[in-house]
C-alpha cells in the first residue's frame, strides 16, 4: 500500500486570503485586536501555533477557553470568507486526485496546519473533500512534525478499518508547497514532493532536498511515479 498525504493551502487550492481574512476578523471581533503586531508567518505552520503567537504578542492568555473562542469564531467567519473570496483549485489537482482515486493501492489523506473543521470547510467549498479519508490537522499541535505523526497514525487506522493494512508498512509521500512540508515528511521517513504553487520558489524548495520539486501538479505521471516508487 501507498499513502499520499496532501497539504491544502497553496498545494491543492488557493483561497485568495479567505483564511487570513477570517483570522483577522476573528481577532478583531473577539479579542479587540485591530491589527496583528509583527509579521506573522502563516505558510507551513499550524493554526494552533499561529494563534498562540498572536495571543502572546497581544498579552492574551493562551488557555483552552481563549483558543476555543478563537476556533469557533474563525470557523464561522471562514465559511463566509470562502464565499466572498474567489479562490481556486490549483493546476493539475483535479486530474491528479482522480488518477489516484482510480488506484486501489493508494490511500489519500490530508496533512495540514489548518484546524480539522477548517480544513474540511475549504476542501468541501472547492468540491474535493470526498477524495480524502483521513488526515493530520493543526488543532493541537504546534509543530508540523507532530501533525505528520498524527496523519500517519490516521492513515494506519484507516487502512486497518478498510482491511488494507499489509504486512509491510505503507510507503508514504507528503506533497506540499513549503520547505516545512519537506521537513515534516522526513520526520515520518516519508518521500517528499514539493510544488512551487505557493510562496516558495523551485530553488527554495530544492534547498530542502525533496525527492522531486515541480512547478505545479500538472506533472501527473511523474507525481504518481514517486508516490508508487519503492
Ligand atoms: Mg501550504
Boltz pocket constraint, residues with backbone or C-beta under 6 A from the ligand:
constraints:
  - pocket:
      binder: B
      contacts: [[A, 7], [A, 8], [A, 9], [A, 10], [A, 11], [A, 43], [A, 44], [A, 176], [A, 177], [A, 178], [A, 198]]
      max_distance: 6.0
